[in-house]
Amino acid sequence: MEKLGILAGAGKLPVECAREAQKLGYEVYSIGLLPESDPEIADFSVEYKFISVAQVDAIINCLKENQIEQITLIGKVTKELLFGGGILPDARALQIIMSLPDKNDDTIMLAFVRELANEGIKTFDQTLLIRKLMPHRGTISGREPSESERRDMEFGFMVAKELGRLDIGQTVVVKDRAVMALEAIEGTDACILRGGKLANGGAVITKVAKPQQDNRFDVPTVGLKTLESMAQVEATALAIEADKTLLVDKENVIKFADEKNITIVAI
């Protein structure tokens, strides 16, 4: 039986990945990288351990001890951990960080992927096992967007692509074709709350893949928490990039969106 390692951040996505891997016959070994990592992943794993994301040497040693030669990195791990002082990097992590020309998302992740590769561990496409979670073009929720919402979606898409090209973030908050907030280190939900508050209701959220998106990490993802953040600031519309954004817990997301009269469109 082929072995697969899952390095799991926060959210439900790692659980979905482990479930699909198990169905396909993989022997799954999971490592939770954060205290917030969902322990349900253990139900679909031969072995589950918690090892802090900053303990790179321990992560690699665990994978090698279990003779794992391929892994997927999946789930939310925000870059603010680097700056908040909440984690203590080991010597190997510090060496990687000190070698970086900058601390952009792709720079950090590519350095980690290279470190794994140097140990004979291949990182593969996050979406390989869960591509069915990527909606095709069209309206996903019950309500169609208004003309003004659709214009804001198109404007937000253009701005978000440029934001992604600069490797800053993937999410933009717009109202009346004016940018309320751009995602940076704070992450999607904080960006929505900040921009939605400034919009004073009626904000449109757009989330896209980077033009240079590497599907081994940081694939754009939305889920129920995204919608809950939107409802908190009375945002009315969410646009995601069709065939390139993962939609987690689709049934509950649509139910919540319809209850809150939020339109969701893959564009």
N, C-alpha and C positions, 0 to 999 in steps of 0.2 A: 504494500500500500504506500502511495506517494505521500511524503510529509509536507506540510505547509505551516509556516510560522505566521501568526497574525500579531502585529504590534498595534495594540488598541489604545486609541485616545478616548475622549469622552463621546457620549451619544450612542444611539442605537445602531449606527451603521456597522461597527465591528461585529455586533451580534448577527446582523443580516448576512454579513460576509462569511462568518463561521458556519452559520446554518447552511448556506449554499455550498460551501466547501465540503461539509460533512455529507450532504446529499450526493455530491459528485464523487465521493469515495476517498477524499483526502483524510489523512491522519493529522488532525489539527492540534497545534501547540500554540497557546495564546499567552501573551504577556500584556498585562495592563500597565500602561505607562503613567497613569494619573490616579489619584484617589477616586476621581469621578468616573473612571472606566467602569462600564456596566458589568457586574459580576455574572450576569446571565450568560455571558459568552462561555463560561465554564461548562454549561450544559451541552455544548457542541464541541468540546475540546477534550483531547486525551489528557492534557495537562494545562493548568492555568496558574500563572504566577503574577504577582505584582512586583515590578521593578521600576523605580522612578525613571522617567524619561532622561534624566541627567546622568544616570549611571550607565554610560555607554559600554564600559568594559564588562559589567555584569550582564547586560543584555546580550552582547555578542558571545560571552562564555556560555550562557544558558542555551542559546541557539546551537552552538557547536557541540555542547554536551549531548544534545538530543539529535545530533547529526542532521540538522535542518539546513538545506542548501537554497531554499527559496522562501521569501517572506512577502507579505503585503503590509504596507503602512496605512492604517485607516482609522478614522475618527478624529475628533477635534483636539488639537494641541496648539494653543495660542502662543504666539511668540512673546507675549508679555511676561511669561514665566522667566525669560532670560533677564528681565530688567526689574522684576518685582522682588527678588530676593527670597522667593518662596521655595526654591529648590537649590540643592548644593551639588554642583557638577563634580564628577570625579576627574582624575587627572587626564583621562583620555578625552572626555568631553571638553575640558579646558583647552587641551591641545588643538582640538578641532576648531573651537571658537576663536582662539588666538590666531589661527592660520587664515581666517576668512578676510577677504578684501572689503566686504561689507556684511551687514546682518539682514539683508533682504531675505524673504521667505525662501525663494528658490536657491539662493546661495547656501543657506543653512541646510536645507534638505538634500541638495546635491552632494554636499560634503559628507553628510551622514550616509547616504547611499554609496558613495565611493568607499567609505570606511568599511561598510558591510561587504562590498565587492572585493576589497583587499583580503578579506577573510574567507572568500569563496561563497559568500551568501548573496544571491541574486534577488533584487527587488523588482516585482512585476506590477503591471498595470492594476491600479486599484479597482478599476471597473470590470475586469475580466470576468469575475464571478457574479457581478450584480448589475450588469448592463441593463437588465429589464427594469431597473429602478429609474432609468433616464427617459422622461417623457418625450414623445415626438411633438412636433409643432401643433399648436392648437390650444383652445381654452380647456383648462383642467377642472376648474370649479363650475358651479352651476351658473353663476352670473357672467355674462359677457362684459368686457370693459367698455366704458363710455369712450367717446371720441377723444376727450381731453386726457383720459387715462392712457389710451393707446398712444397718443402723441408723447406723453411723458415717458412711457415705456421705451419708445423708439429713441428718444433723446437720452434717457438713462442708459440704454444699451451702448450707444456711441461713447458716452463718457466712461462707462465701466470698462469698456474694451481698452481705452487709453490708460485708465488706472491700472489695469492688469498688465498692459505692455510695460509699464514702469515698475512692475512687481511690487506694488504697494498694497493693493487689495482687490476684491472682486465685486463689492457691493456699493451701490449708489442710491441715495435717497433724493427724490426729485418732487417738486410741486410746481405746476404751471411752467414747466421747462426752465426752472431755476434749481440749481443744486443746493440741497439743504445739508447734506453730509456725504463725505467720502470715507469708506472703510480704510483703516490703517491698522495699527497694532492692536486696537481694542477689540476687533472681531465684529462679526455681522450683527449680533443682537444689540451690542452697545451702540453701533452705528445707527441702527434702526431707531433706537430709543432717543438718541441725540437728535437725529435729523427729523424724526417724527414730531418731537416736541417743538422744534423750530418751525415746522410746517403748520402747527396748530390744527392738525386734522387734515385728511385728504391726501396724505403723502403716497407716492408710488415708489416701490422698492424694486430695483433691478439687480439681479445677480448673474454673472456670466463667467465663462472660462477665460483664462488669460489667452491672448493670441499665441503665446509660446507654451501653452499648457503642457506640462509633463504629467501624464496620467498615472505615474507611479506615486504621486503625492498631491495633496491639496486640491483635489477635484472639487468643484463647487457643489455644495450640498445644502438643501433646505429641508426642514421638518416642522414638527408641531411647535417647537420652541420659537422658530422663526415667526410663525403665525401669531403666537401668543404675544411676542414682542410688538408685532404690528398692531394687534388689537389694543394693546396698552396705550398706544399713542394715536389710535383711531386712523391708522393708515388704511387705505382702501384697496390697494392693488399690488400684486407681486408678479413681476416678469422674470422668468428664468430662461437660460439659453437652451433651446431644444436640442435633445440628443447629446448634451454635454454636461447636464446638471443632474445630480442624484436627488431624487425625491423620496425621503424616508417616511414610512408609516402613512402611505398615501391615503388610505381610507379615512383615517382619523383627521388628517390634514384637510381633506375636502369637506368632511362633516363640520369641522370647526370653521373653515372659511365660509361655508354657506350660512352657518349660524350668525356669523359676524358680518355677512354681506361683503366679504372680501373676494375679489376676482383674482384668479391665478391663471397666467397664460405662459405657455412655452413659445418663445419667439426666435 
